Amino acid sequence: MSSNKVVKVAAVQAAPVSFNLEKSVEKLTQLTAEAVKGGAELIVFPEAFLSAYPWRYAFDATIGAREPRGREWYRKYYDSAVAIPSPEIDIIAETARTHNVYVEVGIIEKEGGTLYCTALLFGRDGSILLKHRKLIPTAAERLVWGRGAGDGLGVVQTDIGKRYTLVLVLTTLPSHNSWENYMPAARMALYQQGIEIYLAPTADDLETWTASMQHIAKEGRCFLVTVNAMTKVSDFPVDYPPFTPEHPDRNPDGEQWKADDIVNRGGSFIAGPLGTRLTEPLWDKEGIVEPGFDTVAVHGGQEPDPINGSRAVPLYQTSAYNFTDAADGAGKFAWSKEGYVYTRMGNPTNTVFENRMAMLEGGVGAVATASGHAAQFMALTQCCEPGHNFISTSWLYGGSFNQFRVYLKKFHIQVKWVVGNDPAKFDEAIDENTRAIYIETISNPKHSVPDIPAIAAVAHKHGIPLIVDNTFGMGGYLSQPIKLGADIVTHSATKWIGGHGTSMGGIVIDGGHFDWSASGKFPGFTEPAEGYHGMRFWETYGYKALAAKVRMDSMRDLGPCLSPFNAWLFLQGLETLSLRGARTVENTQKLGEWLEAHPCVSWVLYPGLKSHPDYELAKKILPKGAGGVLTFGVAGKVEQVRAVVDNLKMTSHLANVGDCKTLIIHPWVTTHQQMPDEEKIKGGVTPDLLRVSLGIEDFEDIKRDFEQAFVAAGLLKAEKSSVDPFSKAMDLVSGGFMGKLSTGAPRPGTDGTIG
């Protein structure tokens, strides 16, 4: 079976607190925590980060001169170096263990009276997986550092899995220090061991280094992460020899060094197996190098086919897969060997979609499903067993409300409703049988925005996960709940991810931060699995156990798998997600402001409007905009509410959101129709409410369409309309253009109009 593993790598370009080991270690722990918030599982620091690279030849020469000043500076350098073992090593180990991540850091190691330039790789459990001393220091470094040995030049087997850009499905990691990367024999030794992620910490900020690293990535057919420090004169002690006025060393302009002069420009970046840059080099500032959202949406989870060169993701429209022999089939069925068995359990096209979505959301794994409804059902039933309950806001999509209130009863799983999104109310509702909290990023159709970090804190206080339906978060474009504290994210991919109203699908994304063993409330994760010969999911898969269990348990036995063709279509949608999302948010904001000032409208709910109670919170939870859907109340009778819908021409009346086209629906009689009237009211659904999902059409045409519908519904007299309700755009959509061929003749079998 495919392992479907995903890992996100962060290259941390930062300066140490030079010659101050304590402060440098403190900075490392802070930057690690920051990288973890972004979903990173492998965090790479520069060469000699603890706690200084011996910058400028003048420093090396000072030490090499065997004079009192040189001995004094060597002592300072030695005192800021790291011994193994030491309290500093223990702190780094605890940092890796606490965050469940791999940490690679360059240190100045001291042993006896000698200093070494050493790379250390810490495992998730805090153990040192690799210690590599730089083989031969470069140039004047030899006046300061001792030589290393080849015994540390190797690769390390990890549980990190393959994914494009720093979220790879890779399993072997080496670390090479700076210019020893130019040693062909050393590189070949690594390639021979099956290197997949090549770590190249450096102190080289020349642009030629960039080209060299791209060459190595292509030569080794591996992902390469090179990370450098970005340092200024002010990062060094004021009496650091090369930067003192009496010293002849000068800055690149030939002048005396100034505090804000840059000593090392940085240039950290990541390259792919074909030598392409997956991120651009970061110059002249500190930062964490990781691929941007738009880049991941286009490239994430896939590299060009190494055999036939296909750049587009292939569609694997197959139900089953050949085994090479009996042992191959047995291994894949036992989940001990990677590969595919049956598309219900995994498919190469689906895997790209799953990995890309996990990357976009900052998760560690994902499972694609046949619908968003299937995704939330599978997430909830992995958390809850018969007799358990979960807490959900009642401000909820109508279909979810009915699934929770009615269908889950058949499994003896109870929903406990909380009105609104007040974290204190969630806290009060939790009892000894509660196993999860469920919310929506933007409630449908009330458009309330929950304080995700606060609700996550409540869930974690009680040892239960927070599940967030992020469908209205547009595939992670608007909000990434995992980075805000959520443990599980679900989507209806049918909406903005696909974006064109053509395909059904959903996805469950594992945040990779929840400890399923800590509370003792989840025996399905910690106890022997009956269907897998006693295997324990938590013990076997650790922080990726949720994704593994959804696939190996729910998907195997229930079977709501995503069609590979739909996965392929969703991948096409993701490539334009940011473009569509930005235009959709722009149109929604404009329509909300226009409707709010319109005499035919009694109220508007949209978190991007200052009148919305969650306006300030929305700016924090939804930094790129408040969503693509709004609701408003028609200032008229119920018949006029329906008449507005019936008289829209360009806007489509249907039960969906997230299309490129503008859509409208009357929830009272459609999406929430199955709910009792009192429950509708409690959930914010009233008879006058219309829900609009904005598309990417020209806003002026959207506005004209609503204006003419208000006129046709008898809410507004035509002569009082502020826009032309009979625009050419409306004529085109209602039949003048779309119903005819380019020759001007009616379509065969039609009269030239659209029904």
Secondary structure, 3 states (H helix, E strand, C coil): CCCCCCCCEEEEECCCCCCCHHHHHHHHHHHHHHHHHCCCCEEECCCCCECCCCCCHHHHHHHHCCCHHHHHHHHHHHHCCECCCCHHHHHHHHHHHHHCCEEEEEEEEEECCEEEEEEEEECCCCCEEEEEECCCCCHHHHHCCCCCCHHHCCCEECCCCECCCCCCECCEECECCHHHHHCHHHHHHHHHCCCCEEEEECCCCCHHHHHHHHHHHHHHCCEEEEECCCEEHHHCCCCCHHHCCCCCCCCCCCCCCCCCCEEECEEEEEECCCCCECCCCEECCCEEECCCHHHHHHHCCCCCCCCCCCCCCCCCCCCECCCCCHHHHHHHHCCCCCCCCECCCCCHHHHHHHHHHHHHHCCCEEEEECCHHHHHHHHHHHHCCCCCEEEEECCCCHHHHHHHHCHHHHHCCEEEEECCCCHHHHHHHCCCCEEEEEEECCCCCCCCCCCHHHHHHHHHHCCCCEEEECHHHCCCCCCCHHHHCCCEEEEECCCCCCCCCCCCCEEEEECCCCCCCCCCCCHHHHCCCHHHCCCCHHHHHHHHHHHHHHHHHHHHHHCCECCHHHHHHHHHHHHCHHHHHHHHHHHHHHHHHHHHCCCCEEEEECCCCCCCCCHHHHHHHCCCCCCCEEEEEECCCHHHHHHHHHHCCCCEECCCCCCCCCEEECHHHCCCCCCCHHHHHHCCCCCCEEEEECCCCCHHHHHHHHHHHHHHCCCCCHHHCCCCCCCHHHHHHHHHCCCECCCCCECCCCCCCCC
